[in-house]
Structure formats: C-alpha cells, structure tokens
C-alpha cells in the first residue's frame, strides 16, 4: 500500500501469512489473522500504523501491533507499507461478511 494513501478509516487487507500471534482471548473468533483479512486503519501515523481487523478489534493484533513502511536511504519512510493492501469498500464488505460467516476472507493468496 502506498504511504500516500494512508488515512484513518481506509479499508485495507493484511498481506502477511496467516498468524494466531497477538490473538489472546480464548473466545475470539476467528482465532487467526488471515492473509487477506480485512480491516480499517485506526491510526495512520507512518511509524506505527494501526488497523482494526474484522473480528479481532479487541485483540492486540488490532490495538498494539503496528505496521510501517520500509525505510530508504537516510532512515526516511519509503513509499509503500508492504504488510498492507488497499481495498475498495465493496471488497472490504465482501471479505468482512466471509469472516463473520466463519470463512477465510478470500480464496486468493497474495
């Protein structure tokens, strides 16, 4: 995702591999932050971008684990955040519905 597109409320997808790390509540469903998982940016501070992931809003994966762009020469923020992909509102809604149904957000793999 381009750093120029970072904005609070923007829908995004997780580009990492499936992980259960930072999901601690025993009753949380899903128990995994899936590759392609939908969420919304809650803090677009470029050094620590936070995302509320659908179904994981009360988990550290949403309120504590941040993303940042790769750095470039001189230690400045680079042009992209490799862990996030921008979604349209329609795609966000589709993926969020799948999560709420207990399905993976998508069959596609990034």
C-alpha positions in Angstrom: 0.0 0.0 0.0 1.3 3.4 -0.8 2.1 5.7 2.1 0.4 8.5 0.3 -2.9 6.6 0.7 -2.7 6.1 4.5 -5.8 7.6 6.1 -7.9 6.8 9.2 -10.9 4.7 8.2 -9.4 3.4 4.9 -10.2 -0.3 4.3 -7.1 -2.5 4.0 -6.1 -6.1 3.8 -3.4 -7.9 5.7 -0.6 -9.1 3.3 1.3 -11.4 5.7 1.0 -15.1 6.3 -1.8 -16.5 8.5 -1.0 -16.0 12.1 -2.5 -16.5 15.6 0.1 -14.5 17.3 -1.3 -11.5 19.1 -4.8 -13.1 19.4 -5.1 -13.9 23.1 -8.8 -14.0 24.0 -10.0 -17.7 24.2 -13.4 -16.7 22.9 -12.2 -14.6 20.0 -13.4 -15.7 16.6 -11.6 -16.0 14.3 -8.5 -17.3 16.0 -6.4 -16.2 13.1 -5.4 -13.1 11.3 -5.7 -14.4 7.8 -3.8 -13.4 4.7 -6.2 -11.1 3.0 -8.0 -10.3 6.3 -10.0 -7.0 6.0 -9.6 -4.1 8.4 -9.8 -0.4 8.7 -6.9 1.9 9.6 -7.4 3.5 13.0 -4.1 5.3 13.3 -2.3 6.4 10.1 0.9 7.6 11.9 3.5 6.3 9.4 5.8 5.0 12.1 3.1 2.7 13.7 0.0 2.2 11.5 -2.8 0.5 13.5 -5.6 -1.4 11.9 -8.8 -2.7 13.4 -9.1 -6.2 11.9 -12.7 -7.6 11.4 -13.5 -9.9 14.4 -10.2 -9.0 16.1 -11.0 -5.4 17.2 -10.3 -6.2 20.9 -7.1 -8.2 20.4 -3.5 -6.9 20.4 -3.4 -7.7 16.7 -5.6 -4.6 16.3 -4.7 -2.2 19.1 -1.0 -2.9 19.7 0.6 -4.4 16.6 1.5 -1.7 14.1 2.8 -1.6 10.5 5.4 0.7 9.0 6.9 1.3 5.6 10.3 0.0 4.6 12.9 2.6 5.2 15.0 4.2 2.5 18.4 6.0 2.5 18.8 8.2 5.5 16.2 6.3 7.5 13.2 8.0 6.0 9.9 6.2 5.4 9.8 4.6 2.0 6.9 4.8 -0.5 5.0 1.6 0.5 3.8 -0.3 3.5 4.5 -3.9 2.5 2.2 -5.5 5.1 -1.0 -3.8 3.9 -3.0 -3.7 0.7 -5.7 -1.1 0.0 -9.3 -2.5 -0.5 -12.4 -1.0 -2.1 -15.4 -0.6 0.2 -17.2 -3.4 -1.8 -14.2 -5.8 -1.3 -14.0 -4.9 2.4 -17.7 -5.6 2.9 -17.4 -8.9 1.0 -14.4 -10.1 3.0 -15.9 -8.9 6.3 -19.0 -10.9 5.6 -17.0 -14.0 4.9 -15.1 -13.6 8.2 -18.4 -13.2 10.1 -19.6 -16.5 8.4 -16.5 -18.3 9.7 -14.8 -18.4 6.3 -11.4 -17.3 5.1 -11.7 -13.7 3.8 -10.7 -14.8 0.3 -9.5 -17.8 -1.6 -6.8 -15.7 -3.3 -3.3 -15.7 -1.9 -1.2 -12.6 -2.3 
